[in-house]
């Protein structure tokens, strides 16, 4: 699985509209066959920072994502609303989804 976390520093005047700005890109990515998840969160410490957690089945699915028509369109839609280049962690890891946290079992 390809596991990716990206931090976006959004201009203050765009922060409240960010989810609308990225909605077409989000919907198109979630519809990709190899996408496992594509989930946005907003920082509780910085209202202008959004974090995207995404995963793809494998390298082929990741390549299909970055080579899709909606990928460059999505990046260009984001560009005028960002303060800085996004920060990313992208790794290939074992697994196909979320595991339960062993240290905090419920039930």
C-alpha positions as CSV (number, residue, x, y, z in Angstrom):
1,X,0.0,0.0,0.0
2,X,1.1,3.6,-0.7
3,X,0.4,5.7,2.4
4,X,0.6,9.5,2.1
5,X,0.1,12.4,4.5
6,X,0.2,15.9,3.1
7,X,0.1,19.2,5.1
8,X,-1.3,22.2,3.2
9,X,-0.9,25.8,4.6
10,X,-3.9,27.6,3.2
11,X,-4.2,31.4,2.8
12,X,-6.4,32.8,5.7
13,X,-8.9,34.2,3.2
14,X,-9.3,30.7,1.6
15,X,-9.4,28.6,4.7
16,X,-13.1,28.5,5.2
17,X,-13.7,27.6,1.5
18,X,-10.9,25.0,1.3
19,X,-13.1,22.0,1.3
20,X,-15.2,23.4,-1.5
21,X,-12.1,24.3,-3.5
22,X,-10.7,20.7,-3.3
23,X,-14.1,19.0,-3.6
24,X,-13.9,18.1,-7.4
25,X,-10.3,16.7,-6.8
26,X,-11.4,14.8,-3.7
27,X,-14.4,13.2,-5.5
28,X,-12.5,12.2,-8.5
29,X,-9.7,10.7,-6.5
30,X,-12.1,8.7,-4.3
31,X,-13.6,7.3,-7.4
32,X,-10.3,5.9,-8.6
33,X,-10.2,2.1,-8.6
34,X,-7.0,1.9,-6.6
35,X,-7.8,4.5,-4.0
36,X,-8.3,3.1,-0.5
37,X,-9.0,6.4,1.2
38,X,-8.7,10.2,0.7
39,X,-9.5,12.0,4.0
40,X,-9.1,15.6,4.9
41,X,-8.8,17.1,8.4
42,X,-8.3,20.6,9.7
43,X,-5.7,21.3,12.4
44,X,-7.0,22.1,15.8
45,X,-4.0,24.3,16.4
46,X,-3.9,26.2,13.2
47,X,-7.2,26.9,11.3
48,X,-5.2,27.6,8.1
49,X,-3.6,24.1,8.0
50,X,-5.3,21.1,6.4
51,X,-4.0,17.6,6.5
52,X,-4.8,15.0,3.8
53,X,-4.4,11.3,4.6
54,X,-4.6,9.1,1.6
55,X,-3.7,5.6,0.5
56,X,-3.5,3.7,-2.7
57,X,-3.6,-0.1,-3.2
58,X,-0.1,-0.3,-4.8
59,X,2.4,1.6,-6.9
60,X,0.3,1.1,-10.0
61,X,-2.7,2.7,-8.4
62,X,-0.4,5.5,-7.2
63,X,0.9,6.0,-10.7
64,X,-2.6,6.0,-12.1
65,X,-3.5,8.7,-9.6
66,X,-0.7,11.1,-10.5
67,X,-1.2,10.4,-14.2
68,X,-5.0,11.1,-14.2
69,X,-6.5,14.1,-15.8
70,X,-7.9,15.3,-12.5
71,X,-4.5,15.3,-10.7
72,X,-2.9,18.4,-12.4
73,X,-6.3,20.1,-12.5
74,X,-6.6,19.6,-8.7
75,X,-3.2,20.9,-8.0
76,X,-3.8,24.0,-10.1
77,X,-7.1,24.6,-8.3
78,X,-5.2,24.6,-5.0
79,X,-2.2,26.7,-6.1
80,X,-3.6,30.2,-5.7
81,X,-5.0,29.4,-2.3
82,X,-1.7,28.1,-0.7
83,X,0.9,30.0,1.3
84,X,3.7,27.6,0.7
85,X,4.6,24.3,-1.0
86,X,2.8,21.5,0.8
87,X,4.8,19.1,3.0
88,X,4.5,15.4,2.3
89,X,5.3,12.0,3.6
90,X,4.8,9.2,1.1
91,X,5.8,5.6,1.9
92,X,5.1,2.1,0.6
93,X,4.1,0.0,3.6
94,X,2.7,-3.5,4.2
95,X,-1.0,-3.9,4.6
96,X,-4.2,-3.0,2.8
97,X,-6.0,-0.9,5.4
98,X,-6.2,0.3,9.0
99,X,-5.3,-2.1,11.8
100,X,-6.7,-2.0,15.3
101,X,-4.5,-0.2,17.9
102,X,-3.2,-2.9,20.2
103,X,-2.4,-0.6,23.1
104,X,-6.0,0.8,23.4
105,X,-8.4,-2.1,22.9
106,X,-12.1,-1.3,23.5
107,X,-14.5,-4.1,24.4
